[in-house]
Amino acid sequence: MDNQFEKQSEQKEEFRNSFLDGNELIEEAIANFYKENNQETFINILETIRHRMHADGHFIFPVLTDENDPERFAFCTIQSNDGKVWQAAFTSQEEFEKGEKATVISYFIDSALKSCLDTDNAGIIINPWGQAFLLEKGLIEDIFRADGDTEYSVPDDQITAELLEDGSFLKKATEICNRNSTQLNMIKLLRILRDSYVWVPCNAILSDADYAMIEKMAKDAESGEGLDSLKGQQFTTMDNVRLVPDILQNGDAFFFPVFTSAEEMGEYGDHFSKVEKHFLETIVLARNNEKDVTGIVINAFSEPFVVNKELFELIEGMESSLNAD
């Protein structure tokens, strides 16, 4: 068991330097509560946990692993004197090392709190070997309730074709990532993009012969009943029409625009043909465009979100979440 922990400790060095960085604020809030023991310092603990949660903060969790399946584990629990069972969590490596060694994982506070609500545990006990704080389920609900109607975390809904059908879930995810750009939110968004369809504004490029035919129709109408006489008339091209995606420019940077729905294009879309494509197809189109695009911009004229081209291969390498349907 000791060797397993030492090995995992080395693997979690990145977590201690980033995801756990900032948890000292929680420790300070708990210490102030022990010192002052009033409502203000109590509420400050909950607010500090909430802010760390929105900043991609992690807790360290001791776990019990399955010898036959190392990927499976169960969170370790502690029973208090009143018989209640609590899930153990630590704000830092130093707090964890005050007790017995064990196999540990570093896990997002956001996901851990949500997971705890679905268990029979009374809540989470933070730093049980030091200045412990009992985060009861009711307090966990208060933390989430404090966000009001504002969502800071991309929902954990199972990704299905029905969920992605009208683009509203993708739009919601991009808006949340704009509001709270954390690694966990970004991972969730990329998984959603992997299986999403989006709308692409395209310029219709006609052949020279078809352009000549349209010009002749316009001249004939202008010299006759007027251009208004062309309204409602249908025109069938003689040759194939090429649909070329539009490219947006911001300064020296070029972006490949896509939209979560055709309606999301607004008045801008009135000037283009609207084509629905799988997001993986748009990556290929963006990569092969004659412009050196910086990335794909989603909903450029409402609440834009840019998927930088450095993320293209990562999205392409993801397994579809729809395979399990």
C-alpha positions in Angstrom: 0.0 0.0 0.0 2.9 2.4 0.9 4.5 1.8 -2.5 1.3 2.5 -4.3 0.8 5.7 -2.5 4.4 6.9 -3.2 3.9 6.1 -6.9 0.7 8.0 -7.1 2.2 10.9 -5.1 4.8 11.3 -7.9 2.1 11.2 -10.5 0.0 13.9 -8.7 2.8 16.5 -8.5 1.1 18.5 -11.2 -2.2 18.5 -9.2 -0.4 19.8 -6.1 1.1 22.6 -8.1 -2.0 23.7 -9.9 -5.4 22.1 -9.0 -4.7 22.3 -5.3 -3.1 25.7 -5.5 -5.4 28.1 -3.8 -6.9 25.6 -1.3 -4.9 27.4 1.4 -7.8 29.9 1.3 -10.1 27.2 2.5 -7.7 26.2 5.2 -7.5 29.9 6.3 -11.3 30.2 6.3 -11.6 27.1 8.5 -8.9 28.4 10.9 -10.8 31.7 11.2 -14.0 29.8 12.0 -12.2 27.9 14.8 -10.9 31.2 16.1 -14.1 33.4 15.8 -16.8 30.7 15.6 -19.5 33.0 14.3 -21.9 33.1 11.3 -19.7 35.3 9.3 -16.7 33.0 9.4 -18.9 30.0 8.8 -20.4 31.5 5.7 -17.0 32.5 4.5 -15.9 28.8 4.5 -18.8 28.0 2.1 -18.1 31.0 -0.1 -14.4 30.1 -0.3 -15.3 26.5 -1.3 -17.6 27.8 -3.9 -15.0 30.1 -5.4 -12.4 27.3 -5.4 -15.0 25.0 -7.1 -15.5 27.5 -9.9 -11.7 27.9 -10.3 -11.2 24.2 -11.1 -10.1 23.4 -7.6 -9.4 19.9 -6.5 -9.6 18.0 -3.2 -7.4 15.0 -2.4 -9.5 11.9 -1.7 -8.2 8.6 -0.2 -9.7 5.7 -2.0 -10.0 1.9 -1.9 -9.0 0.3 -5.2 -10.1 -3.0 -6.7 -7.2 -5.4 -7.0 -8.7 -7.0 -10.1 -9.6 -3.6 -11.7 -7.2 -0.7 -10.8 -9.6 1.7 -12.6 -12.3 1.0 -10.1 -12.3 2.6 -6.7 -14.4 3.7 -3.8 -14.0 6.9 -1.7 -12.9 6.2 1.8 -15.3 7.2 4.6 -15.1 8.1 8.3 -17.8 7.5 10.9 -18.3 10.2 13.5 -19.3 9.5 17.1 -23.0 10.0 16.3 -22.9 7.2 13.7 -22.9 9.4 10.6 -20.7 8.4 7.7 -18.6 11.1 6.0 -16.6 11.1 2.8 -13.0 12.1 3.6 -11.3 14.9 1.7 -8.1 17.0 2.1 -7.2 20.4 0.9 -3.5 19.7 0.5 -0.8 17.0 0.6 0.3 18.3 4.0 -3.2 17.9 5.5 -3.5 14.3 4.1 -0.1 13.3 5.5 -1.2 14.0 9.0 -3.0 10.7 9.0 -2.3 7.2 7.7 -0.9 6.7 4.2 -3.3 5.4 1.5 -4.0 5.4 -2.2 -5.3 8.8 -3.2 -6.8 10.6 -6.2 -7.0 14.3 -6.9 -10.5 15.2 -8.0 -12.5 18.3 -9.0 -14.4 19.8 -6.0 -17.4 20.5 -8.3 -17.8 16.9 -9.3 -17.0 15.5 -5.9 -19.8 17.6 -4.2 -22.3 16.6 -6.8 -21.3 13.0 -6.4 -21.7 13.1 -2.6 -25.3 14.3 -2.9 -26.1 11.0 -4.7 -24.7 8.9 -1.8 -26.0 7.8 1.6 -23.2 9.7 3.3 -23.9 12.6 5.6 -21.6 14.8 3.6 -17.8 15.4 3.3 -15.4 15.9 6.2 -12.6 18.2 5.1 -9.2 17.7 6.7 -10.3 15.2 9.4 -6.8 14.9 10.9 -6.4 18.6 11.4 -8.9 21.4 11.8 -11.8 19.4 10.4 -14.9 20.9 8.9 -18.1 18.9 8.4 -19.6 19.9 5.0 -23.1 18.4 5.4 -25.3 17.7 2.3 -27.5 20.6 3.2 -24.5 22.9 3.1 -23.4 21.4 -0.2 -26.9 22.3 -1.6 -26.5 25.8 -0.2 -23.2 26.2 -2.1 -24.8 25.3 -5.4 -27.9 27.4 -4.5 -25.7 30.4 -4.0 -25.0 30.5 -7.7 -28.7 31.3 -8.3 -29.7 30.9 -12.0 -26.2 31.5 -13.2 -24.5 28.3 -14.2 -20.7 28.0 -13.8 -20.3 24.3 -14.7 -21.2 22.6 -18.0 -23.9 20.1 -17.1 -22.9 16.4 -16.8 -25.9 15.2 -18.9 -25.3 12.0 -20.8 -24.5 13.1 -24.4 -27.1 11.7 -26.8 -28.2 12.6 -30.3 -31.4 13.9 -28.9 -29.6 16.2 -26.5 -27.5 17.7 -29.3 -30.2 17.8 -31.9 -31.2 21.5 -31.9 -27.8 22.9 -30.9 -29.2 24.5 -27.7 -27.1 22.3 -25.4 -23.9 23.2 -27.3 -24.8 26.9 -27.1 -25.4 26.7 -23.4 -22.0 24.9 -22.9 -20.1 27.6 -24.9 -21.8 30.4 -22.8 -20.8 28.7 -19.6 -17.2 28.3 -20.8 -17.1 32.0 -21.6 -18.4 32.8 -18.1 -16.1 30.3 -16.3 -13.2 29.1 -18.5 -11.9 26.1 -16.4 -10.2 23.0 -17.6 -13.1 20.8 -16.5 -15.6 22.9 -18.4 -13.4 22.9 -21.5 -13.0 19.1 -21.4 -16.8 18.8 -21.3 -17.3 21.3 -24.1 -14.8 19.5 -26.4 -16.6 16.2 -25.8 -19.9 17.9 -26.8 -18.3 19.4 -29.9 -17.0 16.0 -30.9 -20.5 14.7 -31.6 -22.3 18.0 -32.5 -23.6 19.3 -35.8 -23.2 23.0 -36.5 -24.3 25.4 -39.2 -21.8 26.9 -41.7 -22.4 30.1 -43.8 -21.3 29.5 -47.3 -21.0 31.6 -50.5 -22.7 30.0 -53.5 -20.2 30.1 -56.4 -21.9 29.8 -59.8 -20.3 28.8 -63.1 -19.6 31.5 -65.8 -22.5 30.1 -67.8 -24.9 30.4 -65.0 -23.8 33.9 -64.1 -24.3 34.9 -67.8 -27.8 33.4 -67.7 -28.7 35.4 -64.5 -27.4 38.6 -66.0 -29.5 38.1 -69.1 -32.6 37.5 -67.0 -31.9 40.7 -65.1 -31.4 42.8 -68.2 -34.5 41.4 -69.9 -36.6 42.1 -66.7 -35.1 45.6 -66.4 -36.1 46.5 -69.9 -39.5 44.9 -69.6 -41.7 44.7 -66.4 -38.9 45.6 -64.0 -36.7 43.7 -61.6 -39.6 43.1 -59.2 -41.0 40.7 -61.8 -38.2 38.3 -60.9 -39.5 37.9 -57.3 -40.7 34.3 -56.7 -39.2 33.0 -59.9 -37.2 29.8 -59.7 -33.8 29.5 -61.3 -32.2 26.2 -62.1 -28.4 26.1 -62.6 -26.9 24.3 -65.5 -23.7 23.5 -63.7 -22.9 22.4 -60.2 -22.8 25.2 -57.5 -19.8 25.4 -55.3 -20.5 26.3 -51.6 -17.5 28.0 -50.2 -17.5 28.6 -46.4 -17.2 32.3 -45.3 -14.1 33.4 -43.4 -14.2 36.1 -40.7 -11.2 38.4 -40.1 -10.3 40.1 -36.8 -7.1 42.2 -37.2 -4.5 39.9 -38.7 -6.3 36.7 -37.6 -8.8 34.7 -39.6 -11.6 32.5 -38.1 -13.8 29.8 -39.6 -17.4 30.7 -38.4 -19.9 28.1 -37.3 -23.2 28.5 -35.5 -25.2 26.3 -33.1 -28.3 26.8 -35.2 -29.2 28.5 -38.5 -31.2 31.1 -36.6 -28.1 32.0 -34.6 -26.6 33.6 -37.7 -29.2 36.4 -37.5 -29.1 39.0 -40.3 -25.5 38.0 -41.2 -26.9 34.6 -42.4 -29.3 36.3 -44.9 -26.4 36.8 -47.2 -25.3 33.1 -47.3 -26.4 29.6 -48.0 -26.7 27.8 -44.7 -25.2 24.3 -44.6 -25.4 21.9 -41.6 -22.2 19.9 -41.1 -20.7 17.7 -38.4 -18.1 19.6 -36.3 -15.4 17.1 -37.3 -16.1 18.1 -40.9 -15.7 21.8 -40.1 -12.3 21.0 -38.6 -11.2 19.6 -41.9 -12.6 22.6 -43.8 -10.9 25.0 -41.5 -7.6 23.3 -41.6 -7.6 23.1 -45.4 -8.8 26.7 -46.0 -6.5 28.9 -48.0 -6.4 31.3 -45.1 -4.3 30.3 -42.1 -7.2 30.3 -39.7 -6.5 30.8 -36.0 -9.5 28.7 -35.0 -13.2 28.0 -35.3 -15.4 30.7 -33.8 -18.8 29.5 -32.6 -21.7 32.0 -32.7 -19.5 34.9 -33.7 -22.2 37.6 -33.5 -23.9 36.8 -30.2 -21.6 35.3 -27.6 -18.5 34.1 -29.6 -16.4 31.2 -28.4 -13.1 30.4 -30.2 -11.8 26.8 -30.5 -8.1 27.3 -31.3 -6.6 25.2 -34.0 -4.3 23.6 -31.5 -7.3 21.8 -30.1 -8.4 20.3 -33.5 -6.3 17.1 -33.1 -7.5 16.6 -29.5 -11.1 16.7 -30.6 -10.6 14.4 -33.5 -8.8 11.9 -31.3 -11.7 11.7 -28.8 -14.0 8.7 -28.8 -17.7 9.4 -29.6 -19.9 9.6 -26.5 -22.8 8.3 -28.7 -21.3 4.9 -29.1 -22.9 3.7 -25.8 -26.4 4.6 -27.0 
